[in-house]
Amino acid sequence: MSARPAIRPHRIFTRVEWAALRAGTPMTLSADEVERLQSLNDPVSLEEVETIYLPLSRLLSLYVGATQELFQATRTFLGDPGGVTPFIIGLAGSVAVGKSTTGRLLRALLSRWPNTPRVALVATDGFLFPNAVLESEGLMERKGFPVSYDMPAMLSFLSAIKSGEPSADAPVYSHLTYDIVPDAFDTVARPDILILEGLNVLQASPQPGNGEDTAVVSDFFDFSIYVDADETVIERWYVERFKQLRETAFRDPRSYFTRYAELDDHDAEEIARDIWRRINLPNLHRNILPTRPRADLILRKGPDHRIEEVALRRL
């Protein structure tokens, strides 16, 4: 019996091949705007935006237009005048891989396409359980794992967005205090596009086996993106970011990590690597990396933060 051919659901593009798909899309961000949108220790050049993110914004604009036509066809069939159904993009990847920068760049670019002026960006950090709950459940060492999130609240938020509710509230998370901000919410009001950024947003849950449906976050996505890099490279980025935060945010007396502010380089690196290997690497292996094949698009980064190849799902 001949071997079954390997299924390759994604088509791979080099930087040059992907850049050609820009197809004349005008650049709508300035160098200063790009600099403001990048995260700590995640440099992005104007050339990177033109090569990678402009073609991606063009692809997403085309997807949004086609999807809206499909939604309109369904509303016509049902005799429901309705309104615009928000297009939801899931953005996944490891800690320190650059998801936040990718999300902000996409929000800025997509909001300048004429058919999608209202683009919201929400991080799933706001749906983490408060530290008091995590501590009571013995889950502080598993913060960022799927079990640490209030999934019913996240699903309720996405359902409200997708069903066209006038607004939906997302809880606010503070990276300074490393906790949920009590009674604080970001209100999202009928966006054209919602980008949901988080570690585990592409996870699928096993069905209960009793015939009942079990909703998962990715059920609400119209498109999904995974930001990828070698784990040894991500670990280096994580350590570099930790050491930079030691010189900045950790020095704020309100910071949860203020105890690390006076560490020397050697001790700071040792602690950062310990946190990475105890918490972030197991989460990457068990929960995040296995979801990569489910993404519609994979952005593969090299050691210098530049995206080296793009994989677009074709199956």
Backbone hydrogen bonds in HBPLUS format (Angstrom, degrees):
<---DONOR---> <-ACCEPTOR-->    atom                        ^
c    i                          cat <-CA-CA->   ^        H-A-AA   ^      H-
h    n   atom  resd res      DA  || num        DHA   H-A  angle D-A-AA Bond
n    s   type  num  typ     dist DA aas  dist angle  dist       angle   num
A0314-ARG N   A0009-PRO O   2.67 MM 305  5.67 171.4  1.68 170.5 169.0     1
A0011-ARG N   A0312-LEU O   2.75 MM 301  5.23 166.7  1.77 145.6 144.8     2
A0312-LEU N   A0011-ARG O   2.91 MM 301  5.23 159.7  1.95 150.3 150.1     3
A0013-PHE N   A0310-VAL O   2.72 MM 297  5.10 152.4  1.79 155.0 164.2     4
A0310-VAL N   A0013-PHE O   2.95 MM 297  5.10 160.6  1.99 144.6 151.0     5
A0018-TRP N   A0014-THR O   2.90 MM   4  6.06 163.1  1.93 152.5 157.4     6
A0019-ALA N   A0015-ARG O   2.86 MM   4  5.95 162.0  1.89 149.8 155.2     7
A0020-ALA N   A0016-VAL O   3.24 MM   4  6.41 147.2  2.35 142.6 149.5     8
A0021-LEU N   A0018-TRP O   2.94 MM   3  5.42 148.5  2.04 112.3 121.6     9
A0022-ARG N   A0019-ALA O   3.05 MM   3  5.63 163.3  2.08 118.2 121.2    10
A0025-THR N   A0022-ARG O   3.03 MM   3  5.47 156.2  2.09 114.8 122.3    11
A0034-VAL N   A0030-SER O   3.02 MM   4  6.33 161.8  2.05 154.4 159.0    12
A0035-GLU N   A0031-ALA O   3.02 MM   4  6.24 156.7  2.08 146.2 152.4    13
A0036-ARG N   A0032-ASP O   3.07 MM   4  6.33 152.0  2.15 145.3 152.3    14
A0037-LEU N   A0033-GLU O   3.08 MM   4  6.29 136.6  2.28 143.9 155.5    15
A0037-LEU N   A0034-VAL O   3.17 MM   3  5.14 130.7  2.43  94.7 107.9    16
A0042-ASP N   A0039-SER O   3.13 MM   3  5.27 136.6  2.33 138.0 127.7    17
A0048-GLU N   A0045-SER O   3.13 MM   3  5.09 121.8  2.49  92.1 106.2    18
A0049-VAL N   A0045-SER O   3.19 MM   4  6.59 154.3  2.26 145.9 151.9    19
A0050-GLU N   A0046-LEU O   2.99 MM   4  6.30 160.6  2.03 152.0 157.1    20
A0051-THR N   A0047-GLU O   2.88 MM   4  5.99 152.5  1.95 145.9 153.7    21
A0052-ILE N   A0048-GLU O   2.86 MM   4  5.78 167.4  1.87 151.7 155.2    22
A0054-LEU N   A0049-VAL O   2.83 MM   5  6.07 145.8  1.95 175.7 171.2    23
A0056-LEU N   A0052-ILE O   3.24 MM   4  6.39 152.9  2.32 139.8 147.9    24
A0057-SER N   A0053-TYR O   2.82 MM   4  6.00 152.8  1.89 145.5 152.6    25
A0058-ARG N   A0054-LEU O   2.97 MM   4  6.25 151.4  2.05 150.3 158.2    26
A0059-LEU N   A0055-PRO O   2.94 MM   4  6.25 159.2  1.98 150.3 155.3    27
A0060-LEU N   A0056-LEU O   2.92 MM   4  6.16 165.3  1.94 153.2 156.9    28
A0061-SER N   A0057-SER O   2.90 MM   4  6.03 151.7  1.98 141.9 149.8    29
A0062-LEU N   A0058-ARG O   3.05 MM   4  6.32 154.5  2.11 147.7 154.0    30
A0063-TYR N   A0059-LEU O   2.92 MM   4  6.25 155.5  1.98 149.1 156.6    31
A0064-VAL N   A0060-LEU O   2.81 MM   4  6.02 162.2  1.84 152.6 157.0    32
A0065-GLY N   A0061-SER O   3.03 MM   4  6.22 165.2  2.05 147.0 150.7    33
A0066-ALA N   A0062-LEU O   3.00 MM   4  6.23 164.1  2.03 150.8 154.8    34
A0067-THR N   A0063-TYR O   2.84 MM   4  5.98 160.4  1.88 153.8 159.7    35
A0068-GLN N   A0064-VAL O   2.86 MM   4  6.02 159.1  1.91 153.8 159.3    36
A0069-GLU N   A0065-GLY O   3.12 MM   4  6.36 150.1  2.22 142.0 149.7    37
A0070-LEU N   A0066-ALA O   3.10 MM   4  6.42 148.9  2.20 141.8 150.1    38
A0071-PHE N   A0067-THR O   2.90 MM   4  6.24 160.0  1.94 153.5 158.7    39
A0072-GLN N   A0068-GLN O   2.86 MM   4  6.04 156.0  1.92 145.3 152.3    40
A0073-ALA N   A0069-GLU O   2.92 MM   4  6.16 147.9  2.03 141.8 150.4    41
A0074-THR N   A0070-LEU O   3.11 MM   4  6.44 153.8  2.18 147.7 153.9    42
A0075-ARG N   A0071-PHE O   2.96 MM   4  6.30 157.9  2.01 150.1 156.3    43
A0076-THR N   A0072-GLN O   2.84 MM   4  6.06 154.7  1.90 149.6 156.5    44
A0077-PHE N   A0073-ALA O   3.01 MM   4  6.23 158.7  2.06 145.3 150.8    45
A0078-LEU N   A0074-THR O   3.00 MM   4  6.26 151.0  2.09 146.5 154.3    46
A0079-GLY N   A0075-ARG O   2.88 MM   4  5.90 112.6  2.35 135.9 152.6    47
A0080-ASP N   A0075-ARG O   2.85 MM   5  4.91 160.0  1.89 149.3 150.0    48
A0079-GLY N   A0076-THR O   3.14 MM   3  5.00 147.6  2.25  96.1 105.9    49
A0087-PHE N   A0192-ASP O   2.97 MM 105  6.24 171.5  1.97 145.2 145.2    50
A0194-LEU N   A0087-PHE O   2.92 MM 107  6.32 155.0  1.98 150.9 156.8    51
A0222-ASP N   A0088-ILE O   2.76 MM 134  5.39 171.9  1.77 152.0 154.6    52
A0089-ILE N   A0194-LEU O   2.81 MM 105  6.18 164.6  1.83 161.5 166.7    53
A0196-LEU N   A0089-ILE O   2.82 MM 107  6.15 165.2  1.84 169.8 175.0    54
A0090-GLY N   A0223-PHE O   2.91 MM 133  6.40 157.2  1.96 151.0 155.8    55
A0225-ILE N   A0090-GLY O   2.75 MM 135  6.11 156.5  1.81 157.6 165.2    56
A0091-LEU N   A0196-LEU O   2.86 MM 105  5.98 156.4  1.92 158.4 154.1    57
A0198-GLY N   A0091-LEU O   2.92 MM 107  6.31 162.3  1.95 170.5 173.8    58
A0092-ALA N   A0225-ILE O   2.82 MM 133  6.20 167.6  1.84 161.7 164.3    59
A0227-VAL N   A0092-ALA O   2.95 MM 135  6.32 165.7  1.97 152.0 152.0    60
A0102-THR N   A0098-GLY O   3.19 MM   4  6.39 166.7  2.21 150.3 154.1    61
A0103-GLY N   A0099-LYS O   2.82 MM   4  6.07 160.9  1.85 156.6 161.9    62
A0104-ARG N   A0100-SER O   2.97 MM   4  6.21 161.7  2.00 151.4 155.5    63
A0105-LEU N   A0101-THR O   2.94 MM   4  6.13 163.7  1.97 155.5 160.0    64
A0106-LEU N   A0102-THR O   2.99 MM   4  6.14 163.3  2.02 150.9 155.5    65
A0107-ARG N   A0103-GLY O   2.93 MM   4  6.10 158.1  1.97 147.0 153.5    66
A0108-ALA N   A0104-ARG O   3.00 MM   4  6.18 163.1  2.03 147.7 151.9    67
A0109-LEU N   A0105-LEU O   2.95 MM   4  6.17 165.7  1.97 152.8 156.7    68
A0110-LEU N   A0106-LEU O   2.83 MM   4  5.79 168.9  1.84 153.3 157.2    69
A0111-SER N   A0107-ARG O   3.06 MM   4  5.97 150.2  2.15 142.0 149.2    70
A0112-ARG N   A0109-LEU O   3.08 MM   3  5.49 154.8  2.15 108.2 116.2    71
A0113-TRP N   A0110-LEU O   3.14 MM   3  5.41 168.3  2.15 110.4 113.5    72
A0116-THR N   A0113-TRP O   3.17 MM   3  5.65 165.9  2.19 118.9 123.3    73
A0192-ASP N   A0118-ARG O   2.78 MM  74  5.21 146.2  1.89 136.3 147.8    74
A0193-ILE N   A0118-ARG O   3.18 MM  75  6.61 156.2  2.24 154.2 158.1    75
A0120-ALA N   A0193-ILE O   2.90 MM  73  6.31 163.9  1.93 158.7 160.3    76
A0195-ILE N   A0120-ALA O   2.79 MM  75  6.16 163.6  1.82 156.1 161.4    77
A0122-VAL N   A0195-ILE O   2.90 MM  73  6.25 167.7  1.92 170.0 173.1    78
A0197-GLU N   A0122-VAL O   2.89 MM  75  6.23 160.8  1.93 152.2 158.6    79
A0124-THR N   A0197-GLU O   2.86 MM  73  6.13 155.0  1.93 159.6 161.7    80
A0127-PHE N   A0124-THR O   2.84 MM   3  5.38 157.5  1.89 117.9 125.3    81
A0128-LEU N   A0125-ASP O   3.05 MM   3  5.43 166.5  2.07 116.3 117.9    82
A0150-ASP N   A0127-PHE O   2.74 MM  23  5.53 174.2  1.74 171.9 171.3    83
A0129-PHE N   A0148-SER O   2.95 MM  19  6.02 163.9  1.98 162.9 160.0    84
A0133-VAL N   A0130-PRO O   2.97 MM   3  5.42 126.0  2.27 109.4 122.4    85
A0134-LEU N   A0130-PRO O   3.05 MM   4  6.43 163.9  2.08 154.6 159.5    86
A0135-GLU N   A0131-ASN O   2.74 MM   4  5.88 161.3  1.77 157.3 161.9    87
A0136-SER N   A0132-ALA O   3.08 MM   4  6.18 155.8  2.14 136.8 143.3    88
A0137-GLU N   A0133-VAL O   3.01 MM   4  6.21 140.2  2.18 145.8 156.4    89
A0139-LEU N   A0134-LEU O   2.68 MM   5  4.73 172.8  1.69 150.7 149.2    90
A0138-GLY N   A0135-GLU O   3.13 MM   3  4.98 158.1  2.18  99.3 106.0    91
A0142-ARG N   A0139-LEU O   2.81 MM   3  4.99 154.9  1.87 109.6 117.5    92
A0143-LYS N   A0140-MET O   3.42 MM   3  5.22 154.7  2.49 106.5 103.4    93
A0145-PHE N   A0142-ARG O   2.97 MM   3  5.39 162.2  2.00 130.2 133.9    94
A0148-SER N   A0145-PHE O   2.93 MM   3  5.61 162.3  1.96 125.8 131.5    95
A0149-TYR N   A0146-PRO O   3.27 MM   3  5.84 168.7  2.29 120.9 121.9    96
A0154-MET N   A0150-ASP O   3.12 MM   4  6.48 155.0  2.19 150.0 157.6    97
A0155-LEU N   A0151-MET O   2.86 MM   4  6.04 167.4  1.87 162.4 165.1    98
A0156-SER N   A0152-PRO O   2.93 MM   4  6.02 152.2  2.01 141.6 149.4    99
A0157-PHE N   A0153-ALA O   3.01 MM   4  6.19 154.3  2.07 143.7 150.2   100
A0158-LEU N   A0154-MET O   3.02 MM   4  6.31 166.0  2.04 153.1 155.9   101
A0159-SER N   A0155-LEU O   2.89 MM   4  6.01 155.0  1.95 146.0 153.4   102
A0160-ALA N   A0156-SER O   3.01 MM   4  6.19 154.4  2.08 144.3 150.6   103
A0161-ILE N   A0157-PHE O   3.06 MM   4  6.38 155.9  2.12 148.9 155.5   104
A0162-LYS N   A0158-LEU O   2.87 MM   4  6.03 173.7  1.87 155.5 157.3   105
A0163-SER N   A0159-SER O   2.95 MM   4  5.94 149.8  2.04 143.6 151.4   106
A0165-GLU N   A0160-ALA O   3.01 MM   5  5.29 157.3  2.07 167.4 164.8   107
A0164-GLY N   A0161-ILE O   3.16 MM   3  5.47 161.5  2.20 108.7 114.0   108
A0168-ALA N   A0188-VAL O   2.90 MM  20  5.32 142.8  2.04 138.3 150.2   109
A0188-VAL N   A0168-ALA O   2.82 MM  20  5.32 175.4  1.82 160.1 161.3   110
A0170-ALA N   A0186-ASP O   2.87 MM  16  5.15 167.0  1.89 145.6 149.5   111
A0186-ASP N   A0170-ALA O   2.80 MM  16  5.15 163.6  1.83 153.0 156.6   112
A0172-VAL N   A0184-ALA O   3.23 MM  12  5.62 143.2  2.37 137.4 132.7   113
A0181-VAL N   A0172-VAL O   2.88 MM   9  5.61 175.1  1.88 152.9 153.9   114
A0174-SER N   A0179-ASP O   2.91 MM   5  5.60 177.9  1.91 159.5 160.2   115
A0178-TYR N   A0174-SER O   2.80 MM   4  5.58 121.6  2.14 131.2 147.8   116
A0179-ASP N   A0174-SER O   3.22 MM   5  5.60 139.0  2.40 143.5 151.8   117
A0256-TYR N   A0176-LEU O   2.92 MM  80  6.41 154.5  1.98 157.4 157.7   118
A0184-ALA N   A0181-VAL O   3.31 MM   3  5.68 144.5  2.45 140.8 132.6   119
A0203-GLN N   A0200-ASN O   3.13 MM   3  5.66 166.0  2.15 124.2 125.0   120
A0219-ASP N   A0216-VAL O   3.03 MM   3  5.55 153.4  2.11 113.8 122.0   121
A0220-PHE N   A0217-VAL O   3.10 MM   3  6.01 166.6  2.12 126.6 129.7   122
A0221-PHE N   A0218-SER O   3.14 MM   3  5.25 163.7  2.17 107.7 112.9   123
A0296-ASP N   A0224-SER O   3.03 MM  72  5.12 129.0  2.30 113.1 126.7   124
A0297-LEU N   A0224-SER O   3.04 MM  73  6.41 137.1  2.23 147.3 159.7   125
A0226-TYR N   A0297-LEU O   2.90 MM  71  6.39 152.5  1.97 155.4 164.4   126
A0299-LEU N   A0226-TYR O   2.91 MM  73  6.27 158.3  1.96 155.1 162.4   127
A0228-ASP N   A0299-LEU O   2.79 MM  71  5.86 176.5  1.79 163.3 162.1   128
A0301-LYS N   A0228-ASP O   2.79 MM  73  5.98 174.1  1.79 149.7 151.5   129
A0233-VAL N   A0230-ASP O   3.05 MM   3  5.28 125.1  2.36 103.2 117.0   130
A0234-ILE N   A0230-ASP O   3.01 MM   4  6.37 158.9  2.05 154.3 160.7   131
A0235-GLU N   A0231-GLU O   2.94 MM   4  6.07 155.8  2.00 143.5 149.8   132
A0236-ARG N   A0232-THR O   3.19 MM   4  6.40 152.8  2.27 135.9 142.3   133
A0237-TRP N   A0233-VAL O   2.97 MM   4  6.33 159.1  2.01 151.6 157.4   134
A0238-TYR N   A0234-ILE O   2.82 MM   4  6.06 156.0  1.87 151.6 158.6   135
A0239-VAL N   A0235-GLU O   2.96 MM   4  6.22 160.4  2.00 151.6 155.9   136
A0240-GLU N   A0236-ARG O   2.91 MM   4  6.13 163.5  1.94 152.1 157.0   137
A0241-ARG N   A0237-TRP O   2.89 MM   4  6.06 157.1  1.94 148.5 154.8   138
A0242-PHE N   A0238-TYR O   2.95 MM   4  6.15 156.5  2.00 146.8 153.5   139
A0243-LYS N   A0239-VAL O   3.01 MM   4  6.27 158.6  2.06 150.9 155.9   140
A0244-GLN N   A0240-GLU O   3.03 MM   4  6.28 147.5  2.14 143.0 151.9   141
A0245-LEU N   A0241-ARG O   2.87 MM   4  6.11 157.6  1.92 153.2 159.2   142
A0246-ARG N   A0242-PHE O   2.98 MM   4  6.22 139.3  2.15 140.4 151.6   143
A0247-GLU N   A0244-GLN O   3.05 MM   3  5.32 137.3  2.24 101.4 112.8   144
A0248-THR N   A0245-LEU O   2.99 MM   3  4.84 147.1  2.10  96.5 106.9   145
A0250-PHE N   A0245-LEU O   2.88 MM   5  5.71 165.4  1.90 149.3 151.5   146
A0251-ARG N   A0248-THR O   3.03 MM   3  5.71 154.5  2.10 120.0 127.5   147
A0252-ASP N   A0249-ALA O   3.05 MM   3  5.58 164.3  2.08 116.7 121.8   148
A0255-SER N   A0252-ASP O   2.88 MM   3  5.42 163.7  1.91 122.8 128.4   149
A0258-THR N   A0255-SER O   3.25 MM   3  5.11 161.0  2.29 108.7 107.2   150
A0260-TYR N   A0257-PHE O   2.89 MM   3  5.72 167.6  1.90 127.4 131.6   151
A0261-ALA N   A0258-THR O   3.10 MM   3  5.30 166.1  2.12 111.6 115.9   152
A0263-LEU N   A0260-TYR O   3.25 MM   3  5.55 169.4  2.26 115.6 117.7   153
A0268-ALA N   A0264-ASP O   2.90 MM   4  6.00 165.1  1.92 163.2 168.3   154
A0269-GLU N   A0265-ASP O   2.98 MM   4  6.08 159.0  2.02 147.3 152.7   155
A0270-GLU N   A0266-HIS O   3.03 MM   4  6.27 157.6  2.08 147.6 154.0   156
A0271-ILE N   A0267-ASP O   2.96 MM   4  6.17 164.7  1.98 153.5 156.7   157
A0272-ALA N   A0268-ALA O   2.94 MM   4  6.08 163.2  1.97 148.5 153.8   158
A0273-ARG N   A0269-GLU O   2.94 MM   4  6.07 164.9  1.96 151.1 155.0   159
A0274-ASP N   A0270-GLU O   2.98 MM   4  6.14 149.1  2.08 141.3 150.4   160
A0275-ILE N   A0271-ILE O   2.93 MM   4  6.22 162.2  1.96 155.9 159.3   161
A0276-TRP N   A0272-ALA O   2.92 MM   4  6.15 163.6  1.95 150.5 155.6   162
A0277-ARG N   A0273-ARG O   2.92 MM   4  6.04 164.0  1.95 148.2 152.0   163
A0278-ARG N   A0274-ASP O   2.91 MM   4  5.97 146.7  2.02 148.0 156.7   164
A0279-ILE N   A0275-ILE O   2.96 MM   4  5.77 160.5  2.00 148.7 153.5   165
A0281-LEU N   A0276-TRP O   2.66 MM   5  5.70 160.9  1.69 173.3 166.3   166
A0283-ASN N   A0279-ILE O   3.16 MM   4  6.28 155.6  2.22 145.2 152.6   167
A0284-LEU N   A0280-ASN O   2.91 MM   4  6.10 151.9  1.99 144.2 152.1   168
A0285-HIS N   A0281-LEU O   2.91 MM   4  6.18 165.7  1.93 158.5 161.2   169
A0286-ARG N   A0282-PRO O   2.87 MM   4  5.93 168.1  1.88 152.9 156.4   170
A0287-ASN N   A0283-ASN O   2.91 MM   4  5.41 156.5  1.97 138.2 145.9   171
A0288-ILE N   A0283-ASN O   3.15 MM   5  6.45 148.0  2.26 147.5 153.7   172
A0289-LEU N   A0284-LEU O   2.81 MM   5  5.49 163.2  1.84 147.4 153.3   173
A0291-THR N   A0288-ILE O   2.94 MM   3  5.60 154.3  2.01 119.3 127.4   174
A0292-ARG N   A0289-LEU O   3.02 MM   3  5.40 161.9  2.05 116.7 122.4   175
A0294-ARG N   A0291-THR O   2.97 MM   3  5.51 149.5  2.07 117.7 127.0   176
A0295-ALA N   A0292-ARG O   3.08 MM   3  5.63 163.7  2.10 120.8 125.6   177
A0313-ARG N   A0296-ASP O   2.69 MM  17  4.89 168.7  1.70 157.1 154.6   178
A0298-ILE N   A0311-ALA O   2.83 MM  13  4.97 153.9  1.89 142.2 150.8   179
A0311-ALA N   A0298-ILE O   2.95 MM  13  4.97 161.5  1.98 144.1 149.8   180
A0300-ARG N   A0309-GLU O   3.01 MM   9  5.36 168.8  2.03 169.8 168.5   181
A0308-GLU N   A0300-ARG O   2.71 MM   8  5.83 143.8  1.84 157.5 167.8   182
A0302-GLY N   A0306-ARG O   2.80 MM   4  5.61 156.6  1.86 158.5 164.1   183
A0305-HIS N   A0302-GLY O   3.07 MM   3  5.48 154.6  2.13 126.3 125.4   184
